Amino acid sequence: MQEFAGKHLFVAGGSSGINLGIATAFAQSGARVSILSRNPDNIEAAVQQLRAAGAAAVSGFAADVRQYDAVAAALAQAAAAHGAIDVLVSGAAGNFLAAAANLSANGFRTVMEIDLQGTFNVLRAAWPHLRKPGAAVLNISAAQSWLPMPMQVHVCAAKAGIDQITRTTALEWGPSGVRVNSIAPGPIAGTEGMARLAPHAASLQAWTEAVPLQRLGTLQDIAQAAMWLCSSQASYINGVVLPVDGGLALGGSSAITAAMRPPA
């Protein structure tokens, strides 16, 4: 989408996986890209990838989304370097498998802080730097926000909260001309999240069979959906959570529970 040429994209969690895939797609369209991540080594590798993809300019910032002041400082520096933020993506996340009866309070809190508190921190700190009117905000949610899944009570709670942040900020920020939406990716091949949910070939096959389209998603599938939702083609869409999952959620919790069952 050439409409993003020269526009400023900021991606929290942008040094790997789905978020880096989104950033790469925008870079290929000639956008100016800022990414934020905790790991400086990952940031440098991602910056090089984005430059090679054709970004008009690239900046990387090391910060933990749980630390509001650090996030706010990174966003201010990004805006000073590349101008007002046209597209903001908040996608930092943490996940691991744990039954509710065995999940520690610290483990639950950690995921809530990264996913939920981190989403609020990114959006709140970005607000002064968003281009108004015209900015698009995209949160990365998951099917866990509305479908209960075994071993995922912490993620289910965090993602449900993110969806409500999406709806509430869409309501409050809409009058300023800022749209806020979410996408909920399904099982995406080659991501750390999928490796955690399907560590064996048999479980990976079970996930594939649970998707009506009978395939795992790709980074490109998510990136294309993200670009469309943030583009002028979706200019009247605000406050939605868009599943990009090949129809996985249509099978409900039972299908997902079966896919997550350990192989015999």
C-alpha positions as CSV (number, residue, x, y, z in Angstrom):
1,M,0.0,0.0,0.0
2,Q,1.8,3.1,-1.3
3,E,-0.3,5.4,0.9
4,F,2.1,4.5,3.8
5,A,5.2,5.8,2.0
6,G,6.8,8.4,4.2
7,K,4.3,7.7,7.0
8,H,5.6,7.0,10.6
9,L,4.9,3.5,12.0
10,F,5.7,2.7,15.6
11,V,5.6,-0.9,16.7
12,A,5.9,-2.0,20.4
13,G,7.3,-5.5,20.4
14,G,8.5,-5.0,16.9
15,S,11.8,-7.0,16.9
16,S,10.4,-10.5,16.2
17,G,7.4,-12.6,15.1
18,I,4.1,-11.1,14.1
19,N,5.1,-7.6,15.0
20,L,8.3,-7.7,13.0
21,G,6.3,-9.1,10.1
22,I,3.9,-6.1,10.2
23,A,6.8,-3.7,10.5
24,T,8.5,-5.3,7.5
25,A,5.4,-5.0,5.3
26,F,5.2,-1.3,6.2
27,A,8.9,-0.9,5.5
28,Q,8.4,-2.4,2.0
29,S,5.8,0.3,1.4
30,G,8.4,3.0,2.2
31,A,7.2,3.9,5.7
32,R,9.4,5.3,8.4
33,V,9.6,2.7,11.1
34,S,10.3,2.8,14.8
35,I,10.4,-0.4,16.8
36,L,10.6,-0.9,20.6
37,S,11.7,-4.1,22.3
38,R,13.5,-5.2,25.4
39,N,16.5,-7.0,23.8
40,P,19.1,-4.7,22.2
41,D,20.5,-7.5,20.1
42,N,17.1,-8.3,18.6
43,I,16.5,-4.7,17.9
44,E,19.7,-4.3,15.9
45,A,18.9,-7.4,13.8
46,A,15.4,-6.1,13.2
47,V,16.6,-2.6,12.2
48,Q,18.9,-4.2,9.6
49,Q,16.1,-6.3,8.2
50,L,13.8,-3.3,8.0
51,R,16.4,-1.2,6.2
52,A,16.9,-4.0,3.7
53,A,13.2,-4.1,3.2
54,G,13.1,-0.5,2.0
55,A,12.0,1.6,5.0
56,A,12.5,5.3,4.4
57,A,14.1,5.5,7.9
58,V,14.4,3.1,10.9
59,S,14.9,3.6,14.6
60,G,15.1,1.1,17.4
61,F,14.5,1.7,21.1
62,A,15.2,-0.6,24.0
63,A,12.5,-0.5,26.7
64,D,10.3,-2.7,28.7
65,V,6.6,-2.0,28.0
66,R,5.9,-2.6,31.7
67,Q,8.0,0.6,32.5
68,Y,5.8,3.6,31.5
69,D,8.5,6.2,31.7
70,A,10.9,4.2,29.5
71,V,8.1,3.7,26.9
72,A,7.1,7.4,27.0
73,A,10.8,8.4,26.5
74,A,11.1,6.1,23.5
75,L,7.9,7.4,21.9
76,A,9.0,11.0,22.4
77,Q,12.4,10.3,20.8
78,A,10.7,8.5,17.9
79,A,8.3,11.4,17.2
80,A,11.2,13.8,17.4
81,A,13.1,11.8,14.8
82,H,10.3,10.9,12.4
83,G,7.4,13.1,13.1
84,A,3.9,12.4,14.4
85,I,2.9,8.8,14.6
86,D,0.6,7.8,11.8
87,V,0.2,4.1,12.7
88,L,0.8,2.7,16.2
89,V,1.0,-1.1,16.8
90,S,1.0,-2.4,20.3
91,G,2.0,-6.1,20.2
92,A,4.4,-6.9,23.1
93,A,3.2,-10.1,24.7
94,G,4.2,-13.0,27.0
95,N,2.9,-16.5,27.0
96,F,3.6,-20.0,28.4
97,L,1.5,-23.1,29.1
98,A,0.3,-23.5,32.7
99,A,-2.8,-25.0,34.3
100,A,-4.6,-22.6,36.5
101,A,-4.1,-24.8,39.6
102,N,-0.3,-24.8,39.1
103,L,0.1,-21.2,37.8
104,S,2.1,-19.0,40.2
105,A,0.8,-15.6,41.2
106,N,4.0,-14.2,39.8
107,G,3.5,-15.9,36.5
108,F,-0.1,-14.6,36.2
109,R,1.1,-11.1,37.1
110,T,3.9,-11.1,34.6
111,V,1.7,-11.9,31.7
112,M,-0.9,-9.3,32.8
113,E,1.8,-6.7,33.2
114,I,3.4,-7.3,29.7
115,D,0.2,-7.8,27.8
116,L,-2.4,-5.7,29.5
117,Q,-0.5,-3.0,31.4
118,G,2.0,-2.9,28.5
119,T,-0.8,-2.1,26.0
120,F,-2.2,0.7,28.2
121,N,1.3,2.1,28.7
122,V,2.0,2.1,24.9
123,L,-1.3,3.7,24.0
124,R,-1.3,6.3,26.8
125,A,2.3,7.3,26.2
126,A,1.7,7.5,22.4
127,W,-1.4,9.7,22.6
128,P,0.5,13.1,22.6
129,H,2.4,12.0,19.5
130,L,-0.4,10.5,17.4
131,R,-1.3,12.4,14.2
132,K,-4.8,13.8,14.9
133,P,-6.9,13.4,12.9
134,G,-5.8,10.4,10.9
135,A,-3.8,8.1,13.1
136,A,-4.6,4.4,13.3
137,V,-3.9,2.3,16.4
138,L,-3.7,-1.5,16.2
139,N,-3.6,-3.8,19.2
140,I,-2.6,-7.4,18.9
141,S,-5.1,-9.5,20.6
142,A,-5.9,-13.3,20.4
143,A,-8.8,-15.7,20.3
144,Q,-8.1,-16.3,24.0
145,S,-9.9,-13.0,24.6
146,W,-13.3,-14.6,24.0
147,L,-12.6,-18.3,23.9
148,P,-11.4,-20.1,27.1
149,M,-8.4,-22.3,26.5
150,P,-6.8,-24.8,28.8
151,M,-3.4,-23.8,30.2
152,Q,-4.1,-20.2,29.2
153,V,-6.0,-18.5,32.1
154,H,-3.4,-15.8,32.3
155,V,-3.5,-15.1,28.6
156,C,-7.3,-15.3,28.4
157,A,-7.6,-12.6,31.1
158,A,-5.0,-10.3,29.6
159,K,-6.3,-10.5,26.1
160,A,-9.9,-9.9,27.2
161,G,-8.6,-6.7,28.9
162,I,-6.8,-5.6,25.7
163,D,-10.0,-5.9,23.8
164,Q,-11.8,-3.6,26.2
165,I,-8.9,-1.1,26.0
166,T,-9.4,-1.2,22.2
167,R,-13.2,-0.6,22.5
168,T,-12.9,2.1,25.2
169,T,-10.1,4.1,23.5
170,A,-11.9,3.8,20.1
171,L,-14.9,5.4,21.8
172,E,-12.9,8.2,23.5
173,W,-10.4,8.9,20.7
174,G,-12.8,8.6,17.7
175,P,-13.9,12.3,18.0
176,S,-10.2,13.3,17.6
177,G,-10.1,11.3,14.3
178,V,-8.0,8.5,15.8
179,R,-9.2,4.9,15.0
180,V,-8.4,2.0,17.4
181,N,-8.8,-1.6,16.4
182,S,-7.4,-5.0,17.2
183,I,-6.5,-8.1,15.2
184,A,-6.6,-11.6,16.8
185,P,-4.2,-13.8,14.9
186,G,-4.8,-17.6,14.8
187,P,-2.1,-20.2,14.7
188,I,0.8,-18.6,12.8
189,A,3.6,-20.7,11.4
190,G,7.2,-20.0,12.5
191,T,6.3,-17.9,15.5
192,E,7.5,-18.4,19.1
193,G,3.9,-18.5,20.2
194,M,3.0,-21.4,17.9
195,A,6.2,-23.2,19.1
196,R,4.9,-23.0,22.6
197,L,1.4,-24.1,21.8
198,A,2.4,-26.9,19.5
199,P,5.9,-28.2,20.5
200,H,5.4,-31.5,18.7
201,A,4.7,-32.5,15.1
202,A,1.5,-34.2,16.2
203,S,0.2,-31.2,18.0
204,L,1.0,-29.0,15.1
205,Q,-1.0,-31.3,12.8
206,A,-3.9,-31.1,15.3
207,W,-3.8,-27.3,15.2
208,T,-3.8,-27.4,11.4
209,E,-6.8,-29.7,11.2
210,A,-8.7,-27.5,13.7
211,V,-8.5,-24.6,11.2
212,P,-11.4,-24.8,8.6
213,L,-9.0,-23.6,5.9
214,Q,-6.7,-26.5,6.8
215,R,-3.5,-24.6,7.1
216,L,-1.6,-22.5,9.5
217,G,-1.4,-18.7,8.9
218,T,1.6,-16.9,7.8
219,L,3.3,-13.7,8.8
220,Q,2.1,-12.2,5.5
221,D,-1.5,-13.0,6.3
222,I,-1.3,-11.0,9.5
223,A,0.7,-8.1,8.0
224,Q,-1.8,-7.7,5.1
225,A,-4.7,-7.6,7.5
226,A,-2.9,-5.1,9.7
227,M,-2.1,-2.8,6.8
228,W,-5.6,-2.9,5.4
229,L,-7.2,-2.2,8.8
230,C,-4.8,0.8,9.3
231,S,-5.4,2.1,5.8
232,S,-7.9,4.6,4.3
233,Q,-9.8,1.6,2.9
234,A,-10.9,0.9,6.4
235,S,-11.5,4.5,7.4
236,Y,-14.9,3.8,8.9
237,I,-13.9,0.8,11.0
238,N,-13.3,1.7,14.6
239,G,-13.4,-0.4,17.8
240,V,-13.4,-3.9,16.2
241,V,-11.5,-7.0,17.1
242,L,-10.8,-8.8,13.8
243,P,-10.0,-12.5,13.9
244,V,-7.4,-13.5,11.3
245,D,-7.4,-17.2,12.0
246,G,-8.7,-19.1,9.0
247,G,-11.9,-19.7,10.9
248,L,-10.3,-21.4,13.9
249,A,-12.6,-19.7,16.4
250,L,-15.7,-21.0,14.6
251,G,-15.0,-24.4,16.2
252,G,-15.2,-23.1,19.7
253,S,-13.3,-24.1,22.8
254,S,-13.7,-27.8,22.3
255,A,-11.8,-27.8,19.0
256,I,-9.0,-25.8,20.5
257,T,-8.9,-28.0,23.6
258,A,-8.5,-31.0,21.4
259,A,-5.7,-29.4,19.4
260,M,-3.9,-28.6,22.7
261,R,-4.2,-32.1,24.1
262,P,-0.7,-33.7,24.4
263,P,0.0,-36.4,21.8
264,A,-0.4,-40.0,23.0
